[in-house]
Amino acid sequence: MRICVVGAGAIGGFIACGLATAGTDTSVLARGATLGAIRAAGLRVESDDGTVTAMVTASDEAADLGPQDVVILAVKAQSAPAAAAGIGPLLGSGTVVLSTLNGVPWWFFDGFGGPCAGRHLDSVDPGGTIAAAIGVSRVIGGTVHMSASSPGPGVVRRHSGKGIIIGEPDGTDTPRLEALATELRKAGMNVTVSSNIREDVWYKLWGNLTVNPVSALTGATADQILDDDLVRAFCESAMLEAREIGARIGCPILETPADRNLVTRKLGSFRTSMLQDAEAGRDLELDALAGAVREIGAIVGVPTPFVDALYGLTRLSAKVRAAR
């Protein structure tokens, strides 16, 4: 199996290094300093288990890499339109695209019933760029449960977790899904094959929706956010809005926000990926999280004052920071 990972940051770098170490024919589509570092010294993953380095084929031109069996789209959601526009040469007639984006992905409502059936969200896929480049027939949905950072180009530090949930959008068990699960398990990932990947994606969004933007606003770690009674109450109010939206679109969540926050607490004092991006001056993965929730809320008639406030404050903070 030939697999190309698009985006060699913390998550993409970890997956690509694991695949290559396991003997999979692995390449990465990267750019800038990351591309230079990978070409010079390979991908390096550091963890409490030790350090692993893998040499992989790397390029900033998809045409150099050619058609793949699987493309793993591991960029941040805000970078997905540009990435999708450039991956055409990687896509053969049977190429599968694994989506690992945080938040609501572009394919979410394709083939999905309910009040949002067939909707393409402007907050997720402005102008339909991603959908035009990557049809839902190619997609295997995914959501990653792992804490990692990239302290330097071509270097990944894994803090905890190796989990990934994958599933066909239509919920079926297919040979291509099983083949991908096998490769990812060989790469060291703890793989769960899901019959309802949309619910898994929405559940992860439910946890990221508040803690990530609040961390970017305040500079606080997850435990500090949950330790503040007023901030925690604000977050839980926003989560209740998202839970009601989930119930209306067909992604019900039976837990309470307090239940979900217990899961977050188990991760300890961690810095979210959005906080890392804010501190590095990078664009934030905000639209696919909070922006998508408020857009869907408007469609299904759920008011989202708490999500709106969080979205607006974080968006303004990012604009001010970028202007400095």
Order of alpha helices (4+ residues) and beta strands (2+ residues): beta-alpha-beta-alpha-beta-beta-beta-alpha-beta-alpha-beta-alpha-beta-beta-alpha-beta-alpha-alpha-alpha-alpha-alpha-alpha-alpha
